[in-house]
Amino acid sequence: MTVVKLPIVIVIALLSAVAGGALSYVVIPNTDPEMKALLARQVELAEEEAAARKAAQEKAGDFFKSNPDDYPTSGGQKMAPRF
């Protein structure tokens, strides 16, 4: 009995999924105009989702940035260590 390692199974599954997706992307749009429109809409939605994800990352980066020069204070008293 041979033992198949899990990463090999995952690689084979991913390769078959990519091959099936590429085949359907190449063959189906040439045979069915409705399917071509559906695939174009899916690509458009994926691009919109990527743009929204990028905007959210930029907004979160702006919110959590740690540049103290962007937040001026009144000066205040300098902190000194207590010994």
C-alpha positions in Angstrom: 0.0 0.0 0.0 1.4 3.4 -1.0 1.0 6.5 1.1 0.1 9.6 -0.8 1.2 12.8 0.9 -1.4 15.5 1.2 0.5 18.3 -0.5 0.8 16.2 -3.7 -3.0 15.6 -3.7 -3.5 19.4 -3.3 -1.1 20.2 -6.1 -2.9 17.7 -8.4 -6.3 19.1 -7.5 -5.1 22.7 -8.1 -3.6 21.7 -11.5 -6.8 20.0 -12.6 -8.9 23.0 -11.5 -6.7 25.4 -13.4 -6.7 23.1 -16.5 -10.5 22.8 -16.4 -11.0 26.5 -15.9 -8.7 27.4 -18.8 -10.4 24.8 -21.0 -13.8 26.2 -20.2 -12.6 29.8 -20.7 -11.2 29.0 -24.1 -14.0 26.6 -25.4 -17.3 27.8 -24.0 -17.1 31.5 -25.1 -16.7 30.5 -28.7 -19.8 28.3 -28.7 -22.3 30.2 -26.6 -22.7 34.0 -26.7 -24.6 34.1 -23.4 -21.9 32.2 -21.6 -19.3 34.7 -23.1 -21.4 37.6 -21.6 -21.6 35.7 -18.3 -17.9 35.2 -18.1 -17.3 38.9 -19.0 -19.6 39.9 -16.1 -17.7 37.5 -13.7 -14.4 39.1 -14.7 -15.9 42.6 -14.2 -17.2 41.6 -10.7 -13.8 40.1 -9.8 -12.1 43.4 -10.9 -14.6 45.4 -8.8 -13.9 43.2 -5.8 -10.2 43.6 -6.2 -10.6 47.4 -6.4 -12.8 47.4 -3.3 -10.3 45.2 -1.4 -7.4 47.6 -2.4 -9.4 50.6 -1.2 -10.2 48.9 2.1 -6.5 48.1 2.6 -5.5 51.7 1.9 -8.2 53.0 4.2 -7.1 50.7 7.0 -3.5 51.6 6.4 -4.4 55.3 6.7 -6.3 54.6 9.9 -3.6 52.6 11.6 -0.6 54.5 10.4 1.9 55.3 13.1 3.6 58.6 12.0 3.6 60.8 15.1 4.2 63.9 13.0 0.7 63.6 11.6 -0.8 64.1 15.0 0.5 67.3 16.5 0.2 67.9 20.2 0.3 71.0 22.3 3.9 70.4 23.3 3.3 69.4 26.9 5.9 68.2 29.4 8.7 65.9 28.3 8.5 62.5 29.9 11.4 61.7 32.2 12.2 58.3 33.6 11.4 57.8 37.3 14.2 56.2 39.3 
